[in-house]
Amino acid sequence: MEEAKMSTGMEPGHENIDEGLYSRQLYVMGHEAQKRMQASDVLIVGVAGLGIEVAKNVILAGVKSVTLFDPAPVAYPDLAAQFYLSEADLGKPRDQASAPRLAELNPYVPVHVLEPEAGEALTAEAVKRYQVLCVTNRPLAEQLRLNAITHPLNIAFIASEVRGLCGSVFCDFGEAFLVSDPSDEPAINAMIGSITQPLLLPT
């Protein structure tokens, strides 16, 4: 696989934190968390409606670099949810069509496209250089295959899906990941019994 870079005008691997640019999240997360993000290369698999939102937020957060992998051609249904695509992009690979616009969001974050050979799937060799792998709206079999690659390599794995009104997120941050829960309250599990239309009062 080959990686094509979209130039952003800044050198990657910046060590200093731009406190003016990241002031809000520094108040929330602190400098150490920001430094860890700035050292993280992120691979995003799938840049349809959900994936483009993930990519946008990750780039704005200030990671070291973002690489996109979604060679599927742009189709008309993509235009309803993917805000960086237009009719001019129809037939182009989703990742290549999206990368130039994403690269404009944050000059500190280089945006790349991972270009596979014909019919080639993501392999351990292609994935191992990243610290985080985000997978969006992919079949369960592919999620399991990719997670089996990332887990022994200690690569953070996040799989997310949105299907209509429902969504799911699965995170695997490795064996040594520590969760601190100050409330120590058990998670709430619930099932949706029914959905009713809210009462509309005349005005």
Secondary structure, 3 states (H helix, E strand, C coil): CEEEEECCCCCCCCCCCCCCCCHHHHHHHCHHHHHHHHCCEEEEECCCHHHHHHHHHHHHHCCCEEEEECCCECCHHHHHCCCCCCHHHCCCEHHHHHHHHHHCCCCCCCEEEEECCCCCCCCHHHHCCCCEEEEECCCHHHHHHHHHHHCCCCCEEEEEEEECCEEEEEEECCCCCCCCCCCCCCCCCCCCCCCCCCCCCCC
